[in-house]
């Protein structure tokens, strides 16, 4: 008969509870969004003033916004843009700044220049906006080293 020592049991309990972070996103999942409503939210929130979406003609950027910065969203990527990353980028834009853009163009002080929508964005808009953006990222196969 196999017996567990009290020390081993205590260690196992301590290890299993020590890994739980109350701020963990484990288990977080929003309902499915609607891509077309997400595009409408993109327009309604005027995200196009600072963003373009790869392969999508938003139809409003034109000359009026030509002088503004344009951080491109979507397109080909070698890394999956997860649901959590997109949600975080929208509701907490200063968490991680876009790579490959001059910092002075995408920041104000030490914060993201992106509008903080925390007090105005609805959960439905967030869900649909993420669905819209996620549908425009296209995962490329990994680079395979040559012979």
Secondary structure, DSSP 8 states (H G I E B T S, - for coil): -----HHHHHHHHHHHHHT--TT--TT-------HHHHHHHHHHTTGGGTEEETT---S--TGGGTTS--EEESEEESS---HHHHHHHHH-TTSS--TTS-HHHHEETTEESS---TTT--HHHHHHHHHHHHTTEEE--------
